[in-house]
Amino acid sequence: QVQLQESGPGLVKPSQTLSLTCTVSGGSITTNYSYWSWIRQPLGKGQEWMAAIGYSGSTYYSPSLRSRTSISRDTSKNQFTLQLRSVTPEDTAIYYCASVHSPYGGSYSLVSTIPAYDYWGQGTQVTVSS
């Protein structure tokens, strides 16, 4: 059973860079056809897919966040990381990491479809405030 655990600061000041790490156990981020994403949900709003990294290192970004977002991985630690630059209070949300396995290969359409994800972390609250 794949397990994901988010970690990062609970509070970030406006204009700073938010960095979140997802540690994976029970599976490998390099497993063929696996895709690993960050998804967030502001209080009272719907979920928003942000970015994904595939088993081969390919990356995918939401167009609305691409200019401020970077996703990377450390295969030696079985972790992947999200950086969100120039944060504002509108970035306050619960941030989740999640994974999906697709034997048909990856595509933007697949990785950006939130219901496709079958393993989720518990989520971590991030508040942007001065």
Buried (B, 14 or more C-beta within 10 A) or exposed (E): EBBBBBBBEEEBEEEBEBBBBBBBEEBEBEBEBBBBBBBBBEEEEEBBBBBBBBBEEEBBBBEEBEEBBBBBBEEEEBBBBBBBBEBEEEBBBBBBBBBBBBEEEBEEEBBBEBEBBEBBBEBBEBEBEE
